[in-house]
């Protein structure tokens, strides 16, 4: 699982922003020949502010909408007659500025960039123009790269003959755009992975739990029809929640409601062999965590901790306010296991079905909150199992 703090693409993006600011400041200083009307600090702020305005749209990926939003800000950085952004088909996604009659020239050089992956430069003699008043003296087209592939181009249409400063500044702006597109791709990859992991978790739930739940309901149909009806309603609500399509995250309150349904079905199956203790601080009920993060841990406690213990046992779930975090503990006094064996089984859990969901939940917790927020598992043979989750109360981008 990629870490936001150590991913090389994220670190590269930071470096690109720094390089971009320096390059643009140099370019502006050379072009205006020290005719700044404000101190360097104001120019730095202006550049950073412009970069920040373009970033949100670019983080959505390369599209007509994101290009049309970002290109005017990017043109401000380069201070060119016009600026255009094209997709992989070389058709302009956006054009800001004058001289749009040169869009065919931009497309021609964009096609060369897509073929070669290298910057292309056209001077006045290289481009056709029937307008005597046209101010365009050159075009610089640079590649936009995502994960090593050219995804589109950025074209600077200049009223000056392209020189080394414009070439360097255009390349730096393109690097910045590419870094944002890389992060957009990383966001989408992360979202796809999270969706895939939730689907895998649902698939793991289905075979063993649904079969047992329906068998339990069936056993009450003749002896206690009303109980069978209640359990069937619990089962329907459980599956409706577990297989919902909305969102990667949920609240602790909603996750606890689903756990109540699950435990009602398991209690009907195990009877007095299953005891449950739940203690939750009211102030943490609104905490947001990955969807289906707790139910698999409770299921693991019942399935692996207590089902193999002749006299059954107790599953405890506590959620406490820990300042900036919520601490959640799922514990059982069941058979426990060798910690080394648990690590080995988790490695092949997708094949064996062993300890359903532990690795899945651990991955999604780290993905959502960072590498320091994985599961803490304490277990020993004959001593039960204790699983600890730390959930930040607030984290940017994590919401229901």
Secondary structure, 3 states (H helix, E strand, C coil): CCCCCCCHHHHHHHHHHHHHHHHHHHHHHHHHCCCCCCCHHHHHHHHHHHHHHHHHHHCCCCCHHHHHHHHHHHHHHHCCCEEEEECCCCCEEEEEECCHHHHHHHHHHHHHHHHHCCCEEEEHHHCCCCCCCCCCCEEEEEEEEECCEEEEEEEEEECCCCCHHHHHHHHHHHHHHHHHHHHHHHHHHHHHHHHHHHHHHHHHHHHHHHHHHHHHHHHHCCCCHHHHHHHHHHHHHHHHHHCCCCCCEEEHHHHHHHHHHHHHHHHHHHHHHEEEEEEECHHHCCCEEECCCCHHHHHHHHHHHHCCCCCCEEEEEEEEEECCEEEEEEEECCCCCCHHHHHHHHHCHHHHCCCCCHHHHHHHHHHHHCHHHCCEEEECCCCCEEEEEEEECCCCCCCC
